[in-house]
Amino acid sequence: MAHGSGREGGVLAWRGSVRAVAAGPSPDAAWALLGDFCSLHRWVPSLSTCRLVEGAAGRPGCVRHCAGPVNMAAAAAADLGRRRRRRGGPGSGSYRATVQVEPDPAGCAVAWSFEADPVQGWTLDGFVGFLHKLARGVAGRLEEEIVGGS
């Protein structure tokens, strides 16, 4: 887990990354689940729905609606192999994130990197802790759906 803060030449003030290992699933099997832009409710258990509201799923500029305690609505995305980039999301300021699946000796890992304006009411450490918990939840969900479902 790495993170830092500061603004240089218009770069957002918070940036960091988290990584969580999923034991068993291959990167390709994990991406088959995570790569579907409108499957967020399948890998973030607190969400009840995720549906496309504008554009073509997985294409730059598409928008999805998600409902539940962690609402990451109105995100633009682009597919880059086993990587997804987002804009918009947590907090009221700018937020850019990349979620990707990487090979790991145990199976695969969910790697989440971000740049964001500070989120009111949060510290950088608290925000990184939230993302790390979310990444661990996604890794656990991958294990349940892929390894547990086989």
DSSP file (Angstrom, degrees, kcal/mol; ACC not computed):
  #  RESIDUE AA STRUCTURE BP1 BP2  ACC     N-H-->O    O-->H-N    N-H-->O    O-->H-N    TCO  KAPPA ALPHA  PHI   PSI    X-CA   Y-CA   Z-CA
    1    1 A M              0   0    0      0, 0.0     2,-0.4     0, 0.0    17,-0.2   0.000 360.0 360.0 360.0 119.7    0.0    0.0    0.0
    2    2 A A  E     +A   17   0A   0     15,-1.5    15,-3.0   126,-0.0     2,-0.3  -0.963 360.0 154.3-127.1 144.8    1.6    3.3   -1.1
    3    3 A H  E     +A   16   0A   0     -2,-0.4     2,-0.3    13,-0.3    13,-0.3  -0.989   9.3 170.9-162.6 163.9    0.2    6.8   -1.0
    4    4 A G  E     -A   15   0A   0     11,-3.0    11,-2.2    -2,-0.3     2,-0.3  -0.960  17.1-136.2-162.4 174.4    1.1   10.4   -0.9
    5    5 A S  E     +A   14   0A   0     -2,-0.3     9,-0.2     9,-0.2     2,-0.2  -0.938  40.8  98.3-140.9 164.8   -0.3   13.9   -1.2
    6    6 A G        -     0   0    0      7,-1.7     2,-0.5    -2,-0.3    -2,-0.1  -0.522  53.8-112.6 135.3 158.0    0.6   17.2   -2.7
    7    7 A R        +     0   0    0     -2,-0.2     2,-0.5     3,-0.0     5,-0.1  -0.978  31.6 173.3-127.1 119.3   -0.3   19.1   -5.8
    8    8 A E  S >  S-     0   0    0     -2,-0.5     3,-1.5     4,-0.2     4,-0.0  -0.977  70.7 -21.9-127.6 118.6    2.3   19.7   -8.5
    9    9 A G  T 3  S-     0   0    0     -2,-0.5    -1,-0.1     1,-0.3     3,-0.1   0.862 130.0 -43.1  55.4  41.3    1.4   21.4  -11.8
   10   10 A G  T 3  S+     0   0    0      1,-0.3    -1,-0.3     3,-0.0     2,-0.2   0.462  98.5 144.2  86.1   0.6   -2.3   20.5  -11.6
   11   11 A V    <   -     0   0    0     -3,-1.5    -1,-0.3     1,-0.1    -3,-0.2  -0.528  60.3 -98.1 -72.9 141.1   -1.8   17.0  -10.4
   12   12 A L        -     0   0    0     -2,-0.2   105,-0.2    -5,-0.1    -4,-0.2  -0.211  28.6-121.9 -61.9 151.9   -4.5   15.9   -7.9
   13   13 A A  S    S+     0   0    0     -8,-0.1    -7,-1.7    -6,-0.1     2,-0.4   0.814  90.6  51.0 -71.5 -35.2   -3.5   16.2   -4.2
   14   14 A W  E     +AB   5 116A   0    102,-3.2   102,-3.0    -9,-0.2     2,-0.3  -0.862  61.9 159.8-106.4 138.9   -4.1   12.6   -3.1
   15   15 A R  E     +AB   4 115A   0    -11,-2.2   -11,-3.0    -2,-0.4     2,-0.3  -0.986  10.0 125.0-151.4 151.4   -2.6    9.6   -4.9
   16   16 A G  E     -AB   3 114A   0     98,-2.0    98,-2.6    -2,-0.3     2,-0.3  -0.984  35.0-126.1 179.6-175.9   -1.9    6.0   -3.9
   17   17 A S  E     -AB   2 113A   0    -15,-3.0   -15,-1.5    -2,-0.3     2,-0.3  -0.992  10.2-166.8-153.4 153.2   -2.4    2.3   -4.6
   18   18 A V  E     - B   0 112A   0     94,-2.4    94,-2.7    -2,-0.3     2,-0.3  -0.937   6.0-161.7-136.5 160.1   -3.6   -0.8   -2.9
   19   19 A R  E     - B   0 111A   0     -2,-0.3     2,-0.4    92,-0.2    92,-0.2  -0.993   4.9-174.4-147.1 136.1   -3.3   -4.5   -3.8
   20   20 A A  E     - B   0 110A   0     90,-2.2    90,-3.1    -2,-0.3     2,-0.3  -0.999  20.1-133.5-135.6 132.6   -5.3   -7.5   -2.6
   21   21 A V  E     - B   0 109A   0     -2,-0.4     2,-0.6    88,-0.2    88,-0.3  -0.644   8.3-156.8 -88.6 137.3   -4.5  -11.1   -3.6
   22   22 A A  E     - B   0 108A   0     86,-3.0    86,-1.8    -2,-0.3     2,-0.5  -0.967  19.4-137.2-110.5 116.2   -7.2  -13.6   -4.7
   23   23 A A  E    S+ B   0 107A   0     -2,-0.6    84,-0.3    84,-0.2   124,-0.1  -0.616  78.0   4.5 -78.0 120.1   -6.1  -17.2   -4.1
   24   24 A G  S    S+     0   0    0     82,-2.7    -1,-0.2    -2,-0.5    83,-0.1  -0.415  92.7 106.3 112.0 -57.4   -7.0  -19.4   -6.9
   25   25 A P        -     0   0    0      0, 0.0    -1,-0.3     0, 0.0    -3,-0.1  -0.309  63.9-130.1 -65.1 139.0   -8.5  -17.4   -9.8
   26   26 A S     >  -     0   0    0      1,-0.1     4,-2.5    -3,-0.1     5,-0.2  -0.464  26.7-109.6 -75.3 159.3   -6.3  -16.8  -12.8
   27   27 A P  H  > S+     0   0    0      0, 0.0     4,-2.6     0, 0.0     5,-0.2   0.896 120.0  51.2 -56.7 -40.2   -6.0  -13.2  -14.0
   28   28 A D  H  > S+     0   0    0      2,-0.2     4,-1.7     1,-0.2     5,-0.1   0.917 110.5  47.3 -65.5 -42.2   -8.1  -14.1  -17.1
   29   29 A A  H  > S+     0   0    0      2,-0.2     4,-0.8     1,-0.2    -1,-0.2   0.901 113.8  48.6 -65.2 -39.9  -10.9  -15.7  -15.1
   30   30 A A  H >X S+     0   0    0     -4,-2.5     4,-2.8     1,-0.2     3,-0.8   0.916 110.9  49.7 -65.5 -42.8  -10.9  -12.7  -12.7
   31   31 A W  H 3X S+     0   0    0     -4,-2.6     4,-2.9     1,-0.3    -1,-0.2   0.813  98.8  66.7 -68.5 -28.2  -11.1  -10.2  -15.5
   32   32 A A  H 3< S+     0   0    0     -4,-1.7    -1,-0.3    -5,-0.2    -2,-0.2   0.848 113.7  33.0 -58.9 -31.8  -13.9  -12.1  -17.1
   33   33 A L  H X< S+     0   0    0     -4,-0.8     3,-0.8    -3,-0.8    -2,-0.2   0.902 125.1  40.6 -86.2 -49.7  -16.0  -11.1  -14.1
   34   34 A L  H 3< S+     0   0    0     -4,-2.8    -3,-0.2     1,-0.2     5,-0.2   0.768 102.7  69.0 -73.9 -25.9  -14.4   -7.6  -13.4
   35   35 A G  T 3< S+     0   0    0     -4,-2.9     2,-0.8    -5,-0.2    -1,-0.2   0.666  73.7  95.0 -71.5 -16.2  -14.1   -6.5  -17.0
   36   36 A D    X   -     0   0    0     -3,-0.8     3,-2.2    -5,-0.2     4,-0.1  -0.685  69.4-151.1 -77.9 111.1  -17.9   -6.2  -17.4
   37   37 A F  T 3  S+     0   0    0     -2,-0.8     3,-0.5     1,-0.3    -1,-0.2   0.767  92.9  47.7 -56.5 -30.1  -18.5   -2.5  -16.7
   38   38 A C  T 3  S+     0   0    0      1,-0.2    -1,-0.3     2,-0.1     3,-0.2   0.090  90.4  82.1-102.4  23.4  -22.0   -3.2  -15.4
   39   39 A S    X>  +     0   0    0     -3,-2.2     3,-2.5    -5,-0.2     4,-0.8   0.220  51.0 116.3-105.9  13.8  -21.2   -6.1  -13.1
   40   40 A L  H >> S+     0   0    0     -3,-0.5     4,-1.7     1,-0.3     3,-0.8   0.834  70.4  60.4 -53.1 -36.5  -20.0   -3.9  -10.2
   41   41 A H  H 34 S+     0   0    0      1,-0.2    -1,-0.3    -3,-0.2     6,-0.1   0.700  99.5  58.4 -66.6 -17.8  -22.8   -5.2   -8.0
   42   42 A R  H <4 S+     0   0    0     -3,-2.5    -1,-0.2     1,-0.1    -2,-0.2   0.778 116.2  31.0 -80.7 -27.2  -21.4   -8.7   -8.4
   43   43 A W  H << S+     0   0    0     -4,-0.8    98,-0.2    -3,-0.8    -2,-0.2   0.498 114.2  59.3-114.0  -4.2  -18.0   -7.8   -7.0
   44   44 A V  S >< S-     0   0    0     -4,-1.7     3,-2.5    -5,-0.2    -1,-0.2  -0.873  73.1-163.0-116.9  95.2  -19.0   -5.1   -4.5
   45   45 A P  T 3  S+     0   0    0      0, 0.0    -1,-0.1     0, 0.0    -4,-0.1   0.704  81.4  64.2 -56.3 -24.5  -21.4   -7.0   -2.3
   46   46 A S  T 3  S+     0   0    0     -3,-0.1     2,-0.3    22,-0.1    -5,-0.1   0.652  85.3  90.4 -75.7 -12.8  -22.9   -3.9   -0.7
   47   47 A L    <   -     0   0    0     -3,-2.5    21,-0.3    21,-0.2     3,-0.1  -0.651  54.9-168.9 -86.0 139.1  -24.3   -2.8   -4.1
   48   48 A S        +     0   0    0     19,-2.9     2,-0.3    -2,-0.3    20,-0.2   0.703  69.6  11.2 -96.5 -23.1  -27.8   -3.9   -5.0
   49   49 A T  E     -F   67   0B   0     18,-1.2    18,-1.8     2,-0.0     2,-0.3  -0.995  48.1-177.8-153.4 154.2  -27.8   -2.9   -8.7
   50   50 A C  E     +F   66   0B   0     -2,-0.3     2,-0.3    16,-0.2    16,-0.2  -0.872  21.8 163.0-152.7 119.0  -25.5   -1.7  -11.5
   51   51 A R  E     -F   65   0B   0     14,-2.4    14,-3.0    -2,-0.3     2,-0.3  -0.982  40.3-104.8-142.5 152.5  -26.9   -0.8  -14.9
   52   52 A L  E     +F   64   0B   0     -2,-0.3    12,-0.2    12,-0.2     3,-0.1  -0.550  34.3 169.4 -73.1 133.0  -25.9    1.0  -18.0
   53   53 A V  E     +     0   0B   0     10,-2.8     2,-0.3     1,-0.4    11,-0.2   0.557  64.4  18.0-118.3 -16.9  -27.6    4.4  -18.4
   54   54 A E  E    S-F   63   0B   0      9,-1.6     9,-2.4     1,-0.0    -1,-0.4  -0.972 103.6  -2.4-158.3 139.7  -25.7    6.0  -21.3
   55   55 A G  S    S-     0   0    0     -2,-0.3     2,-0.5     7,-0.2     6,-0.1  -0.220  94.7 -42.6  81.0-169.6  -23.3    4.9  -24.1
   56   56 A A    >   -     0   0    0      4,-0.2     3,-2.4     1,-0.1     6,-0.2  -0.861  68.6-100.6-101.4 130.2  -21.9    1.5  -24.9
   57   57 A A  T 3  S+     0   0    0     -2,-0.5    -2,-0.1     1,-0.3    -1,-0.1  -0.186 105.6   9.6 -51.9 130.5  -20.7   -0.6  -21.9
   58   58 A G  T 3  S+     0   0    0      1,-0.3    21,-0.9    20,-0.1    -1,-0.3   0.419 101.7 117.4  81.1  -1.5  -17.0   -0.5  -21.5
   59   59 A R  S X  S-     0   0    0     -3,-2.4     3,-2.2    19,-0.2    18,-0.6  -0.747  79.2 -87.8 -98.4 146.4  -16.5    2.3  -24.1
   60   60 A P  T 3  S+     0   0    0      0, 0.0    -4,-0.2     0, 0.0    18,-0.1  -0.229 114.3  23.6 -51.2 134.5  -15.1    5.7  -23.1
   61   61 A G  T 3  S+     0   0    0      1,-0.3    17,-0.1    16,-0.1    15,-0.1   0.331  85.7 139.1  91.4  -6.6  -17.8    8.0  -21.9
   62   62 A C    <   -     0   0    0     -3,-2.2     2,-0.4    15,-0.4    -1,-0.3  -0.365  38.4-151.0 -70.3 154.5  -20.3    5.3  -20.9
   63   63 A V  E     -F   54   0B   0     -9,-2.4   -10,-2.8    13,-0.1    -9,-1.6  -0.981   9.9-167.7-129.9 137.2  -22.2    5.9  -17.6
   64   64 A R  E     -F   52   0B   0     -2,-0.4    10,-2.1    11,-0.3     2,-0.5  -0.880  14.9-138.2-121.0 156.8  -23.6    3.4  -15.2
   65   65 A H  E     -F   51   0B   0    -14,-3.0   -14,-2.4    -2,-0.3     2,-0.4  -0.968  22.2-176.4-113.2 127.9  -25.9    3.8  -12.3
   66   66 A C  E     -F   50   0B   0     -2,-0.5     2,-0.4   -16,-0.2   -16,-0.2  -0.961   6.7-161.3-124.0 143.1  -25.1    1.9   -9.1
   67   67 A A  E     +F   49   0B   0    -18,-1.8   -19,-2.9    -2,-0.4   -18,-1.2  -0.981  43.2  69.4-127.5 138.3  -27.2    1.7   -5.9
   68   68 A G  S    S-     0   0    0     -2,-0.4   -21,-0.2   -21,-0.3   -22,-0.1  -0.818  95.9 -53.7 145.1 178.8  -26.2    0.7   -2.5
   69   69 A P  S    S+     0   0    0      0, 0.0     2,-0.8     0, 0.0   -22,-0.1   0.785 129.8  50.6 -57.9 -30.5  -24.0    2.0    0.4
   70   70 A V  S    S-     0   0    0    -26,-0.1     2,-0.7    -3,-0.1    -3,-0.0  -0.857  78.8-175.5-108.6  95.6  -21.0    2.4   -1.9
   71   71 A N        +     0   0    0     -2,-0.8     2,-0.1     1,-0.1    -4,-0.1  -0.826  15.7 169.6 -99.3 111.9  -22.4    4.4   -4.8
   72   72 A M        +     0   0    0     -2,-0.7     3,-0.3    17,-0.1    -8,-0.2  -0.444  24.8 158.2-114.9  55.6  -19.9    4.9   -7.6
   73   73 A A        +     0   0    0     -7,-0.2    -8,-0.2     1,-0.2    -2,-0.0  -0.227  47.3  34.4 -76.6 167.0  -22.3    6.2  -10.2
   74   74 A A  S    S+     0   0    0    -10,-2.1     2,-0.4     1,-0.2    -1,-0.2   0.886  76.2 158.9  59.4  47.6  -21.5    8.3  -13.3
   75   75 A A        -     0   0    0    -11,-0.3     2,-0.4    -3,-0.3   -11,-0.3  -0.848  33.1-146.3-103.5 135.9  -18.1    6.8  -14.0
   76   76 A A  E     -C   87   0A   0     11,-1.1    11,-0.7    -2,-0.4     2,-0.3  -0.789  26.4-172.9 -93.9 143.4  -16.5    6.9  -17.4
   77   77 A A  E     -C   86   0A   0    -18,-0.6   -15,-0.4    -2,-0.4     2,-0.4  -0.952  22.0-166.6-140.4 156.5  -14.4    3.9  -18.4
   78   78 A A  E     -C   85   0A   0      7,-0.6     7,-1.1    -2,-0.3     2,-0.4  -0.991  24.7-128.4-139.9 134.9  -12.1    2.5  -20.9
   79   79 A D  E     +C   84   0A   0    -21,-0.9     2,-0.2    -2,-0.4     5,-0.2  -0.692  27.3 173.4 -82.9 130.8  -11.0   -1.1  -21.3
   80   80 A L        -     0   0    0      3,-2.1     2,-0.4    -2,-0.4    -1,-0.0  -0.656  61.9 -75.8-136.5  77.7   -7.3   -1.7  -21.5
   81   81 A G  S    S-     0   0    0      1,-0.2     2,-0.3    -2,-0.2    -1,-0.2  -0.552 116.6  -9.3  66.0-121.3   -6.7   -5.4  -21.4
   82   82 A R  S    S+     0   0    0     -2,-0.4    19,-2.1    19,-0.1     2,-0.3  -0.342 122.1  93.9-101.6  51.2   -7.3   -6.5  -17.8
   83   83 A R  E     - D   0 100A   0     -2,-0.3    -3,-2.1    17,-0.2     2,-0.4  -0.997  52.6-164.1-142.2 143.6   -7.5   -2.9  -16.6
   84   84 A R  E     -CD  79  99A   0     15,-2.9    15,-3.0    -2,-0.3     2,-0.4  -0.997   7.7-157.3-129.2 130.5  -10.4   -0.4  -16.1
   85   85 A R  E     -CD  78  98A   0     -7,-1.1    -7,-0.6    -2,-0.4     2,-0.3  -0.867  11.7-167.9-106.8 144.3  -10.0    3.3  -15.7
   86   86 A R  E     -CD  77  97A   0     11,-3.1    11,-2.1    -2,-0.4     2,-0.4  -0.943  12.9-169.3-129.1 149.4  -12.6    5.5  -13.9
   87   87 A R  E     +CD  76  96A   0    -11,-0.7   -11,-1.1    -2,-0.3     9,-0.2  -0.988  63.5  29.0-131.3 145.5  -13.2    9.1  -13.6
   88   88 A G  S    S+     0   0    0      7,-2.0     9,-0.1    -2,-0.4     6,-0.1   0.100  74.4 102.6  85.7 152.1  -15.8   10.5  -11.1
   89   89 A G        +     0   0    0      2,-0.3   -16,-0.1     4,-0.2   -17,-0.1  -0.996  54.2  44.0 143.8-137.6  -16.6    8.7   -7.9
   90   90 A P  S    S+     0   0    0      0, 0.0     3,-0.2     0, 0.0    -2,-0.1  -0.077 103.7   5.4 -53.2 139.1  -15.8    9.1   -4.2
   91   91 A G  S    S-     0   0    0      1,-0.2    -2,-0.3    29,-0.1    28,-0.1  -0.078  90.6 -83.6  79.8 178.3  -15.9   12.6   -2.9
   92   92 A S  S    S+     0   0    0     26,-0.2    -1,-0.2     2,-0.1     3,-0.1   0.540 102.4  66.1-100.6  -8.2  -17.0   15.8   -4.6
   93   93 A G  S    S-     0   0    0      1,-0.2    -4,-0.2    24,-0.2     2,-0.2  -0.054 100.9 -47.7 -96.9-159.4  -13.8   16.6   -6.3
   94   94 A S        +     0   0    0     -6,-0.1    23,-2.7    -7,-0.1     2,-0.3  -0.473  54.0 179.1 -74.7 144.0  -11.8   15.0   -9.1
   95   95 A Y  E     + E   0 116A   0     21,-0.2    -7,-2.0    -2,-0.2     2,-0.4  -0.960   7.8 176.0-148.4 125.8  -11.1   11.3   -8.9
   96   96 A R  E     +DE  87 115A   0     19,-2.9    19,-2.4    -2,-0.3     2,-0.3  -0.999  11.9 171.4-129.8 134.5   -9.3    9.1  -11.3
   97   97 A A  E     -DE  86 114A   0    -11,-2.1   -11,-3.1    -2,-0.4     2,-0.4  -0.986  22.7-155.4-143.1 152.7   -8.6    5.4  -10.7
   98   98 A T  E     -DE  85 113A   0     15,-2.5    15,-2.5    -2,-0.3     2,-0.5  -0.997   9.9-170.2-126.3 126.1   -7.3    2.3  -12.4
   99   99 A V  E     +DE  84 112A   0    -15,-3.0   -15,-2.9    -2,-0.4     2,-0.3  -0.974  17.9 166.6-114.1 127.1   -8.3   -1.1  -11.3
  100  100 A Q  E     -DE  83 111A   0     11,-2.6    11,-3.0    -2,-0.5     2,-0.5  -0.945  34.4-126.1-138.9 160.7   -6.5   -4.0  -12.9
  101  101 A V  E     - E   0 110A   0    -19,-2.1     9,-0.2    -2,-0.3   -19,-0.1  -0.930  30.6-172.7-108.1 127.6   -5.9   -7.7  -12.4
  102  102 A E  E     - E   0 109A   0      7,-2.8     7,-2.4    -2,-0.5     2,-0.1  -0.853  29.7-100.3-118.3 152.4   -2.3   -8.8  -12.1
  103  103 A P  E     + E   0 108A   0      0, 0.0     5,-0.3     0, 0.0   -77,-0.1  -0.420  42.4 178.4 -64.9 147.5   -0.7  -12.3  -12.0
  104  104 A D  E >   - E   0 107A   0      3,-1.1     3,-1.8   -82,-0.1     5,-0.0  -0.981  41.6-115.7-148.0 145.7    0.2  -13.4   -8.5
  105  105 A P  T 3  S+     0   0    0      0, 0.0    -1,-0.1     0, 0.0   -82,-0.0   0.805 118.9  51.7 -53.4 -29.3    1.8  -16.7   -7.3
  106  106 A A  T 3  S-     0   0    0      2,-0.1   -82,-2.7   -83,-0.1     2,-0.1   0.661 136.2 -78.6 -81.0 -15.9   -1.4  -17.4   -5.4
  107  107 A G  E <  S-BE  23 104A   0     -3,-1.8    -3,-1.1   -84,-0.3     2,-0.3  -0.535  87.3 -27.5 154.8 -80.7   -3.7  -16.8   -8.4
  108  108 A C  E     -BE  22 103A   0    -86,-1.8   -86,-3.0    -5,-0.3     2,-0.4  -0.950  49.9-134.8-154.5 172.9   -4.2  -13.1   -9.2
  109  109 A A  E     -BE  21 102A   0     -7,-2.4    -7,-2.8    -2,-0.3     2,-0.6  -0.995  12.8-134.2-136.6 143.9   -4.2   -9.7   -7.5
  110  110 A V  E     -BE  20 101A   0    -90,-3.1   -90,-2.2    -2,-0.4     2,-0.5  -0.879  26.2-167.1 -93.7 118.7   -6.6   -6.8   -7.7
  111  111 A A  E     -BE  19 100A   0    -11,-3.0   -11,-2.6    -2,-0.6     2,-0.5  -0.943   5.2-174.2-112.7 128.1   -4.5   -3.6   -8.0
  112  112 A W  E     +BE  18  99A   0    -94,-2.7   -94,-2.4    -2,-0.5     2,-0.3  -0.976   4.1 177.7-126.7 115.5   -6.2   -0.3   -7.5
  113  113 A S  E     +BE  17  98A   0    -15,-2.5   -15,-2.5    -2,-0.5     2,-0.3  -0.900   9.4 178.1-117.6 151.8   -4.4    3.0   -8.0
  114  114 A F  E     -BE  16  97A   0    -98,-2.6   -98,-2.0    -2,-0.3     2,-0.3  -0.977  27.7-160.6-149.6 158.2   -5.9    6.5   -7.7
  115  115 A E  E     +BE  15  96A   0    -19,-2.4   -19,-2.9    -2,-0.3     2,-0.3  -0.979  33.9 158.1-134.5 133.3   -5.4   10.2   -7.9
  116  116 A A  E     -BE  14  95A   0   -102,-3.0  -102,-3.2    -2,-0.3   -21,-0.2  -0.996  44.9-109.0-153.4 153.6   -8.0   12.4   -6.2
  117  117 A D        -     0   0    0    -23,-2.7   -24,-0.2    -2,-0.3  -105,-0.1  -0.564  65.3 -79.4 -72.1 152.1   -8.8   15.7   -4.6
  118  118 A P        -     0   0    0      0, 0.0     2,-0.6     0, 0.0   -26,-0.2  -0.239  45.2-127.4 -54.9 142.9   -9.1   15.4   -0.9
  119  119 A V    >   -     0   0    0    -28,-0.1     3,-2.2    -3,-0.1     8,-0.1  -0.848  27.8-112.0 -97.3 123.0  -12.5   14.0    0.3
  120  120 A Q  T 3  S+     0   0    0     -2,-0.6     3,-0.1     1,-0.3   -29,-0.1  -0.272 101.4  17.4 -57.4 131.6  -14.2   16.2    2.9
  121  121 A G  T 3  S+     0   0    0      1,-0.3     2,-0.3     0, 0.0    -1,-0.3   0.411 110.8  93.9  87.6  -1.4  -14.3   14.5    6.2
  122  122 A W    <   -     0   0    0     -3,-2.2    -1,-0.3     4,-0.0     2,-0.3  -0.866  63.6-140.0-120.4 154.1  -11.6   11.9    5.4
  123  123 A T     >  -     0   0    0     -2,-0.3     4,-2.4    -3,-0.1     5,-0.2  -0.707  32.1-112.4 -98.3 162.9   -7.9   11.7    5.8
  124  124 A L  H  > S+     0   0    0     -2,-0.3     4,-2.7     1,-0.2     5,-0.2   0.923 120.4  51.1 -60.2 -43.6   -5.7   10.3    3.1
  125  125 A D  H  > S+     0   0    0      1,-0.2     4,-2.3     2,-0.2    -1,-0.2   0.899 110.3  49.3 -61.6 -39.9   -4.9    7.3    5.3
  126  126 A G  H  > S+     0   0    0      2,-0.2     4,-2.1     1,-0.2    -1,-0.2   0.895 111.6  48.6 -65.2 -40.1   -8.6    6.7    5.9
  127  127 A F  H  X S+     0   0    0     -4,-2.4     4,-2.4     2,-0.2    -2,-0.2   0.915 112.3  47.9 -66.3 -43.8   -9.4    6.9    2.2
  128  128 A V  H  X S+     0   0    0     -4,-2.7     4,-2.6     1,-0.2    -2,-0.2   0.896 110.6  52.8 -64.0 -39.3   -6.6    4.5    1.4
  129  129 A G  H  X S+     0   0    0     -4,-2.3     4,-2.4    -5,-0.2    -1,-0.2   0.898 108.3  50.7 -61.6 -40.4   -7.8    2.2    4.1
  130  130 A F  H  X S+     0   0    0     -4,-2.1     4,-2.3     2,-0.2    -2,-0.2   0.929 112.3  46.1 -61.6 -46.5  -11.3    2.3    2.6
  131  131 A L  H  X S+     0   0    0     -4,-2.4     4,-2.9     2,-0.2    -2,-0.2   0.875 111.4  52.3 -66.0 -36.4  -10.0    1.4   -0.9
  132  132 A H  H  X S+     0   0    0     -4,-2.6     4,-2.6     2,-0.2    -1,-0.2   0.923 110.0  48.2 -65.6 -42.4   -7.8   -1.4    0.6
  133  133 A K  H  X S+     0   0    0     -4,-2.4     4,-2.2     2,-0.2    -2,-0.2   0.907 112.6  49.5 -61.7 -41.7  -10.9   -2.8    2.3
  134  134 A L  H  X S+     0   0    0     -4,-2.3     4,-2.3     2,-0.2    -2,-0.2   0.921 110.7  49.1 -63.5 -44.8  -12.8   -2.6   -0.9
  135  135 A A  H  X S+     0   0    0     -4,-2.9     4,-2.5     2,-0.2    -2,-0.2   0.900 111.1  50.1 -62.7 -41.4  -10.0   -4.3   -2.9
  136  136 A R  H  X S+     0   0    0     -4,-2.6     4,-2.4     2,-0.2    -1,-0.2   0.890 110.1  51.2 -62.8 -38.9   -9.8   -7.1   -0.3
  137  137 A G  H  X S+     0   0    0     -4,-2.2     4,-2.3     2,-0.2    -2,-0.2   0.901 110.0  48.8 -63.7 -41.2  -13.6   -7.5   -0.6
  138  138 A V  H  X S+     0   0    0     -4,-2.3     4,-2.4     2,-0.2    -2,-0.2   0.924 111.2  50.0 -64.5 -44.6  -13.3   -7.7   -4.4
  139  139 A A  H  X S+     0   0    0     -4,-2.5     4,-2.0     1,-0.2    -2,-0.2   0.915 111.9  48.3 -60.8 -43.0  -10.5  -10.3   -4.1
  140  140 A G  H  X S+     0   0    0     -4,-2.4     4,-2.2     1,-0.2    -1,-0.2   0.890 110.2  51.7 -63.3 -39.4  -12.7  -12.4   -1.7
  141  141 A R  H  X S+     0   0    0     -4,-2.3     4,-2.9   -98,-0.2     5,-0.3   0.886 107.2  53.1 -65.9 -38.7  -15.6  -12.1   -4.0
  142  142 A L  H  X>S+     0   0    0     -4,-2.4     4,-2.8     2,-0.2     5,-0.7   0.918 108.7  50.2 -61.1 -42.9  -13.5  -13.4   -6.9
  143  143 A E  I  X>S+     0   0    0     -4,-2.0     5,-2.5     3,-0.2     4,-0.9   0.923 113.4  46.1 -60.3 -44.4  -12.5  -16.4   -4.8
  144  144 A E  I  <5S+     0   0    0     -4,-2.2     5,-0.3     3,-0.2    -2,-0.2   0.939 119.1  39.1 -62.8 -48.8  -16.2  -17.1   -3.9
  145  145 A E  I  <5S+     0   0    0     -4,-2.9    -2,-0.2     3,-0.2    -1,-0.2   0.847 128.9  27.6 -75.7 -34.9  -17.5  -16.7   -7.5
  146  146 A I  I  <5S+     0   0    0     -4,-2.8     4,-0.3    -5,-0.3    -3,-0.2   0.918 133.5  26.1 -95.7 -52.6  -14.6  -18.4   -9.4
  147  147 A V  I ><<S+     0   0    0     -4,-0.9     3,-0.9    -5,-0.7    -3,-0.2   0.927 127.4  44.9 -78.2 -46.1  -13.1  -20.9   -7.0
  148  148 A G  T 3 <S+     0   0    0     -5,-2.5    -3,-0.2     1,-0.2    -1,-0.2   0.783 113.2  52.4 -68.2 -27.2  -16.1  -21.5   -4.9
  149  149 A G  T 3         0   0    0     -5,-0.3    -1,-0.2    -6,-0.3    -2,-0.2   0.502 360.0 360.0 -88.2  -4.3  -18.4  -21.8   -7.9
  150  150 A S    <         0   0    0     -3,-0.9    -1,-0.2    -4,-0.3    -2,-0.1   0.503 360.0 360.0 -82.2 360.0  -16.3  -24.4   -9.7
